[in-house]
Amino acid sequence: MRVLAARETLQLRMNLGRHCIGRRNCLECDILSQGLLILRAYNVRAPQERITELSWLPASISRWIKGCCLYGGPMLVLRCVFKPETLHCRTFLHKQHSGFQLILRHFKAKSMKPHQLFFILALGLLSFFSLAGEPIVIGETLTIDSKVLTKPASIHIRLPASYQALTHKRYPVYIDVGSDDDFPATAGTLHWLSHNQEYPVPEVILVSLTTETAVRFIQRGVKSEDFVNFLEVDVIPYIDKNYRSQPFRILTSSERFGQVPLYGLIHKPELFQAHIAISPWVTDDSGLVGEFETFLKSQKKTFAFLWLSSGGEPRVASNYDKMISLLQQHAPENLEWKSAQFKNNTSMSQPLVSLPNALESLFADLVLAPDSNVVNAGAESIRSYYQQLSENKYGYSVSAENAIRDLGYAMLSKKEVKKAIEIFRANLRDYPNSPHVYYALASALKADNDLQAALPLQKTAYELASKQNNPYKDFYRQMYTKMETELSNNR
């Protein structure tokens, strides 16, 4: 191989072939122009499957490739500059542009063989994985077949934090008609609102359009009908087939695409159970206001949730006010709707402010106040309440665990320890896979001076939390160690 100047276009292309394992799991490595090496790892047919055998690669690289295939991690990129006596490689994660500088000296580029070049680059990869740490993975990007667009389309997916550990659990689906820029912010909001034992919002599967797919709809004229058809025909069947989804779907969008949730409510009221329209640009020529009025006057049976918010933008204020007036006059009994205005926020911050409010309003009935009539009536009243929610609104079994556990803690605070133990025991029977029910019962038994019975329950709480990678695992471990020490000192 001859010497390559620093600014010379690198013509060498090294294709490691798409090394495939069972014709599914693939590794592809290319050296492109300007000294750019891209290493891709992916699972062609089943993105959720993990690569199990990559013995021909160094262990640290294999671990990263396995993680990419499971979680959809970003491509790893090495940008290399060749000089006669030195090879400079800079590694970074695609779209993050962070990494470190690696300088390998004492290699004469003119005497390098292709396999030696790959060895050096692999060495750079190994160094990167040793020093750069693990990437923070938000989600993955998938390509699905689309009958509506007549060609493959890409979508973003983010699974809940507990998805891999709680294999028995199914999740509501949150669909965002947005773009690449929306996805990280939406993912962060959903995670933050659900990470504390799903309070105040349950964990959901997040699905979002990529910018590439959104642009294709823009080229078709931004028709709400196209978006909803794409979701109904292509996206939802794919999600339901490949992921553990519940039959409760939330459709959200804002501004230019903000008409889509409204169109979905009007024309496909059974497809989505909640509709969030943030500062929707409802134009006069769309005819949506008239369709909305007809829908409200004729629809009496649909159980649905609608959120409308606005920042008071002049171009949308008139039609927004008309829709609010129509809701006030004609909203059917089974349509739960909320509205809010955030006039102090720009269009850029509108979704960030509006979305948490919309989600907390949607799921407000999952959180019972400690002094509510339902709670005061006892555990059976709480179970009945959540059973009705399950049947009338959500369409799947909604857990009463947190509310019943709170009732038990209320009994503890009143020094009614025996009642608390009774409540916690019943909760454990109903939800044996939750680490929190074991901790609660252990706490009550400890308050009853029965450390001998409390200790194994506290151990189970810690073991379950660890197995599920629950945020409380360290706390439960500390409580177990403390309780074990107390019991040992009392002997």
C-alpha positions in Angstrom: 0.0 0.0 0.0 1.5 3.3 -0.9 1.7 6.4 1.3 -1.6 8.2 1.7 -1.4 12.0 2.1 -3.4 13.7 4.9 -5.8 15.4 2.5 -5.9 12.7 -0.2 -9.1 10.9 -0.7 -8.8 7.4 0.5 -9.9 5.1 -2.3 -9.4 1.9 -0.5 -12.7 0.2 0.3 -12.5 -2.7 2.7 -15.8 -4.6 3.1 -15.7 -7.3 5.7 -18.6 -8.7 4.0 -21.6 -8.5 6.3 -20.3 -11.4 8.4 -23.6 -13.1 9.1 -24.5 -15.5 11.8 -27.5 -17.6 10.7 -28.1 -15.0 7.9 -29.6 -12.6 10.5 -27.0 -10.9 12.6 -24.6 -8.9 10.5 -21.4 -6.9 10.9 -20.4 -4.6 8.1 -17.2 -2.5 8.0 -16.4 0.0 5.3 -13.6 2.4 4.7 -15.1 5.2 2.7 -13.7 8.5 1.3 -11.7 10.9 3.5 -10.5 8.1 5.7 -13.8 7.4 7.3 -14.3 3.9 8.8 -17.8 2.9 9.7 -18.6 -0.2 11.7 -22.2 -1.3 11.7 -23.9 -4.1 13.6 -27.5 -5.0 13.2 -30.0 -7.8 13.1 -31.7 -7.8 9.8 -35.0 -9.6 10.6 -35.4 -9.3 14.3 -33.8 -6.2 15.8 -34.7 -7.2 19.3 -32.7 -10.4 19.2 -29.2 -10.4 20.7 -26.1 -11.7 18.9 -24.9 -14.7 20.8 -21.7 -15.6 19.1 -19.0 -13.3 17.9 -15.9 -15.2 19.0 -13.8 -14.0 16.1 -13.8 -10.4 17.5 -12.2 -9.1 20.7 -14.6 -9.4 23.7 -15.1 -5.7 24.2 -16.1 -5.1 20.6 -18.4 -8.2 20.7 -20.2 -6.8 23.7 -20.8 -3.5 21.9 -22.1 -5.2 18.8 -24.4 -7.3 20.9 -25.7 -4.2 22.6 -26.3 -2.5 19.3 -28.3 -5.3 17.9 -30.4 -5.5 21.1 -30.8 -1.8 21.8 -30.3 -0.1 18.4 -27.1 1.7 19.5 -25.4 4.3 17.3 -22.8 3.5 14.7 -19.2 3.7 15.8 -17.1 6.0 13.6 -13.3 6.3 13.3 -12.0 9.2 11.3 -8.4 8.5 10.3 -5.7 10.8 8.9 -2.8 9.0 7.3 0.7 10.4 7.3 4.0 8.7 6.3 5.0 7.8 9.9 1.8 8.2 11.9 -1.8 7.1 11.8 -4.2 9.4 13.7 -7.6 8.0 14.6 -10.4 9.9 16.3 -13.3 7.9 17.5 -16.8 9.2 18.2 -20.4 8.1 18.4 -22.4 9.1 15.4 -24.4 12.4 16.2 -22.7 12.8 19.5 -19.2 13.8 18.3 -17.4 12.8 21.4 -14.5 10.6 21.9 -10.7 10.7 22.3 -7.6 11.0 20.1 -5.6 7.9 19.4 -2.1 8.2 17.9 -0.2 5.1 16.7 3.4 5.7 15.8 6.1 3.7 14.3 4.0 2.3 11.5 5.1 3.0 8.0 2.0 3.4 5.9 3.8 2.5 2.7 4.6 -1.0 4.0 1.2 -1.8 5.5 -0.8 -4.7 4.3 -4.6 -4.6 4.3 -4.9 -7.0 7.2 -2.3 -4.9 9.1 -4.4 -1.8 8.5 -7.5 -3.5 9.9 -5.5 -4.7 12.9 -4.5 -1.1 13.7 -8.1 0.1 13.4 -9.3 -2.8 15.5 -6.8 -1.7 18.1 -8.3 1.8 18.0 -11.7 0.3 18.6 -10.5 -1.7 21.5 -8.9 1.4 23.1 -12.2 3.3 22.6 -14.2 0.7 24.4 -11.7 0.6 27.2 -11.8 4.3 27.9 -14.8 5.9 26.4 -17.4 4.1 28.5 -20.8 2.8 27.6 -23.1 4.9 25.3 -26.4 6.1 26.6 -28.9 4.5 24.3 -32.3 6.3 23.9 -33.9 3.9 21.5 -33.5 2.3 18.1 -34.4 3.1 14.5 -36.2 0.4 12.5 -37.3 0.1 8.9 -40.7 -1.5 8.2 -42.6 -2.3 5.1 -45.2 0.3 4.3 -48.3 -0.4 2.2 -49.4 3.3 2.5 -46.1 4.8 1.3 -45.5 1.8 -1.1 -41.9 1.5 0.1 -40.0 0.9 3.3 -40.3 3.5 6.0 -38.3 4.2 9.2 -39.5 4.7 12.7 -38.0 5.3 16.1 -38.7 2.9 19.0 -38.0 3.3 22.7 -38.9 0.5 25.1 -39.6 1.1 28.8 -36.8 0.7 31.2 -38.4 -2.5 32.7 -39.2 -4.1 29.3 -36.3 -6.6 29.3 -36.7 -7.7 32.9 -40.5 -7.8 33.3 -41.2 -10.3 30.5 -44.7 -10.8 31.6 -45.7 -7.2 31.4 -47.4 -5.4 28.5 -47.4 -1.6 27.9 -49.5 1.1 26.5 -48.2 2.6 23.2 -47.4 6.3 22.8 -47.2 7.4 19.1 -45.6 10.7 18.3 -46.1 12.1 14.8 -42.8 14.1 15.0 -39.3 13.8 13.8 -35.7 13.0 14.9 -35.5 16.2 16.9 -38.7 15.4 18.9 -37.7 11.8 19.8 -35.0 12.5 22.6 -37.1 15.1 24.4 -40.2 12.9 24.3 -38.3 9.9 25.4 -36.8 11.9 28.3 -40.2 13.2 29.4 -41.9 9.8 29.3 -39.0 8.2 31.3 -38.9 10.9 33.9 -42.7 10.8 34.5 -42.7 7.0 34.9 -39.4 6.1 36.6 -40.6 6.5 40.1 -42.8 3.3 40.4 -44.8 4.6 37.4 -46.0 7.7 39.3 -47.7 9.8 38.0 -47.5 8.2 34.5 -47.2 4.5 33.6 -44.4 3.2 31.4 -45.2 3.2 27.7 -43.7 2.0 24.4 -42.7 5.1 22.5 -43.0 5.1 18.7 -42.0 8.1 16.6 -41.6 9.0 13.0 -38.1 9.7 11.7 -37.4 12.9 9.9 -37.0 10.9 6.7 -40.5 9.5 7.0 -42.0 12.8 8.1 -40.5 14.5 5.0 -42.1 11.9 2.8 -45.5 12.9 4.2 -44.7 16.5 3.7 -43.9 15.8 0.1 -47.4 14.2 -0.2 -49.0 17.4 1.1 -49.2 16.9 4.9 -52.5 15.1 4.8 -53.8 13.9 8.2 -55.5 11.0 6.5 -52.1 9.7 5.2 -50.6 9.8 8.6 -53.5 8.0 10.3 -53.6 5.4 7.5 -49.9 4.8 7.8 -50.2 4.3 11.6 -53.3 2.0 11.2 -52.1 -0.1 8.3 -48.3 -0.3 8.8 -47.1 0.9 12.3 -49.6 -0.5 14.8 -49.8 -4.0 13.3 -46.0 -4.1 13.4 -45.8 -2.9 17.0 -48.5 -5.3 18.2 -46.8 -8.2 16.5 -43.2 -7.6 17.6 -43.7 -6.0 21.1 -45.7 -6.6 24.2 -48.3 -3.8 23.7 -51.6 -3.1 25.4 -54.7 -2.0 23.5 -54.3 1.5 24.8 -52.7 4.0 22.3 -51.9 7.7 22.7 -51.6 9.8 19.5 -49.6 13.0 19.9 -48.4 15.7 17.6 -47.9 19.5 17.5 -48.0 22.5 15.3 -47.8 21.6 11.6 -48.7 17.9 12.3 -51.0 18.9 15.1 -54.2 18.2 13.1 -53.4 14.5 13.0 -54.6 13.6 16.6 -57.8 15.6 15.9 -58.3 13.8 12.6 -57.7 10.4 14.3 -60.4 11.2 16.9 -62.9 12.3 14.3 -62.4 9.6 11.7 -60.8 6.7 13.6 -62.2 7.0 17.2 -61.6 3.4 18.1 -58.0 3.3 16.9 -56.6 5.6 19.6 -57.8 6.0 23.1 -56.1 9.3 23.8 -55.3 12.3 21.5 -52.9 15.1 22.4 -52.8 18.1 20.0 -50.2 20.7 21.0 -50.6 24.1 19.3 -52.3 22.5 16.3 -52.2 24.5 13.1 -55.9 24.0 12.2 -56.4 25.9 9.0 -59.6 27.1 7.4 -59.1 25.1 4.2 -58.7 21.8 6.1 -62.4 21.8 7.0 -61.4 20.2 10.3 -63.4 22.6 12.5 -66.7 21.7 10.7 -65.8 17.9 10.9 -65.1 18.4 14.6 -68.5 19.9 15.2 -70.3 17.1 13.4 -68.3 14.5 15.3 -69.1 16.1 18.7 -72.8 16.3 17.9 -73.2 12.8 16.6 -70.7 10.8 18.8 -72.2 9.6 22.1 -70.5 6.3 22.9 -66.8 6.7 22.3 -64.6 6.6 25.4 -61.7 8.9 24.6 -59.4 11.5 26.0 -58.5 14.8 24.2 -55.9 17.3 25.2 -55.7 20.7 23.4 -53.1 23.4 24.2 -52.1 26.6 22.6 -49.7 29.5 23.1 -52.1 32.0 21.7 -50.4 32.2 18.3 -52.4 34.6 16.1 -52.5 32.3 13.1 -54.2 29.5 15.0 -56.0 31.3 17.8 -59.3 31.7 16.0 -59.9 28.1 15.1 -58.5 26.9 18.4 -61.0 29.1 20.2 -63.8 27.7 18.0 -62.9 24.1 18.9 -62.8 25.0 22.6 -66.3 26.6 22.3 -67.6 23.5 20.5 -66.3 21.2 23.2 -67.9 23.3 25.9 -71.2 23.1 24.1 -71.3 19.7 22.6 -68.7 17.4 24.1 -70.3 13.9 24.6 -70.3 12.5 28.1 -67.7 9.9 27.4 -65.2 12.3 25.9 -62.8 13.4 28.6 -61.2 16.6 27.4 -58.8 19.2 28.9 -57.3 22.4 27.5 -54.5 24.8 28.5 -52.8 27.9 27.2 -49.2 28.7 27.7 -48.9 32.2 26.4 -45.5 32.8 28.0 -43.8 30.0 26.0 -42.4 30.1 22.5 -43.3 27.5 19.9 -40.0 25.7 20.8 -40.9 25.2 24.4 -44.6 24.5 23.9 -44.3 20.7 23.6 -41.9 20.6 26.6 -44.4 22.4 28.8 -47.6 21.0 27.4 -46.7 17.3 27.2 -46.2 16.6 31.0 -49.5 18.5 31.7 -51.3 16.4 29.1 -50.0 13.1 30.4 -50.7 13.9 34.0 -54.2 14.9 33.1 -54.7 11.7 31.1 -53.5 9.4 33.9 -54.8 11.5 36.8 -57.4 8.9 37.7 -54.6 6.3 38.3 -53.5 8.2 41.4 -55.9 8.2 44.4 -55.6 10.9 47.1 -55.0 9.3 50.5 -58.1 11.0 51.9 -60.4 10.2 49.0 -63.7 8.3 49.6 -62.4 5.3 47.6 -59.3 5.0 49.9 -61.2 5.6 53.1 -63.6 2.7 52.2 -60.7 0.2 52.2 -58.8 -2.2 50.0 -61.9 -3.8 48.3 -63.1 -0.3 47.4 -59.7 0.4 45.8 -59.8 -2.8 43.8 -63.3 -2.1 42.6 -62.3 1.4 41.5 -59.3 0.1 39.4 -61.5 -2.7 37.9 -63.9 -0.1 36.6 -61.1 2.0 35.2 -59.7 -1.1 33.5 -63.1 -1.9 31.9 -64.4 1.6 31.0 -61.3 3.5 30.0 -58.0 1.7 29.6 -59.1 -1.7 28.1 -56.6 -3.7 30.1 -56.0 -4.6 33.8 -54.8 -1.5 35.6 -52.8 -2.2 38.7 -54.2 -1.2 42.1 -50.8 -2.1 43.8 -49.6 1.4 44.5 -52.9 2.6 45.9 -53.3 -0.4 48.2 -49.7 -0.1 49.4 -50.3 3.6 50.2 -53.4 2.5 52.2 -51.1 0.2 54.2 -48.6 2.9 54.8 -51.4 5.2 56.0 -52.3 2.5 58.6 -48.6 2.3 59.7 -48.5 6.1 60.2 -51.6 5.8 62.4 -49.8 3.0 64.4 -52.4 0.5 63.2 -49.7 -2.1 62.5 -51.8 -5.2 62.4 -54.1 -3.6 59.8 -51.1 -2.6 57.7 -49.7 -6.1 57.8 -53.1 -7.5 56.6 -53.2 -5.0 53.7 -49.6 -5.7 52.7 -50.1 -9.5 52.8 -53.1 -9.2 50.4 -51.1 -6.9 48.1 -48.3 -9.4 48.0 -50.7 -12.2 47.0 -52.1 -10.0 44.2 -48.7 -8.7 42.9 -46.0 -11.3 43.7 -43.6 -10.0 41.0 -43.2 -6.6 42.5 -40.3 -6.0 44.9 -42.1 -3.1 46.5 -44.8 -5.3 48.1 -42.2 -7.4 49.8 -40.4 -4.3 51.2 -43.7 -2.9 52.4 -44.6 -6.0 54.3 -41.1 -6.3 55.7 -41.4 -2.8 57.0 -44.7 -3.5 58.7 -43.3 -6.7 60.3 -40.3 -4.8 61.5 -42.6 -2.2 63.1 -44.3 -5.2 64.8 -40.9 -6.2 66.2 -40.8 -9.4 64.0 -37.4 -9.1 62.4 -37.2 -12.9 61.9 -40.2 -12.8 59.5 -39.2 -9.5 57.9 -35.7 -10.4 56.9 -36.5 -13.0 54.1 -39.1 -10.6 52.7 -36.5 -7.8 52.6 -34.1 -10.1 50.9 -36.7 -11.0 48.2 -37.4 -7.3 47.7 -33.7 -6.8 47.0 -33.3 -9.8 44.8 -36.4 -9.0 42.7 -35.3 -5.4 42.3 -31.8 -6.5 41.2 -33.2 -9.0 38.7 -35.5 -6.3 37.2 -32.8 -3.6 37.3 -35.2 -1.6 39.4 -34.0 1.9 40.6 -34.7 0.8 44.2 -32.3 -2.1 44.1 -29.5 -0.3 46.0 -31.8 1.0 48.6 -33.4 -2.4 49.2 -29.9 -3.9 49.5 -29.0 -1.3 52.1 -32.2 -2.1 54.0 -31.6 -5.8 53.9 -28.0 -5.4 55.2 -29.2 -3.1 57.9 -32.0 -5.4 58.9 -29.6 -8.4 58.9 -27.2 -6.5 61.2 -30.0 -5.6 63.6 -31.2 -9.2 63.8 -27.7 -10.5 64.4 -27.2 -8.0 67.2 -30.4 -9.0 68.9 -29.4 -12.6 69.1 
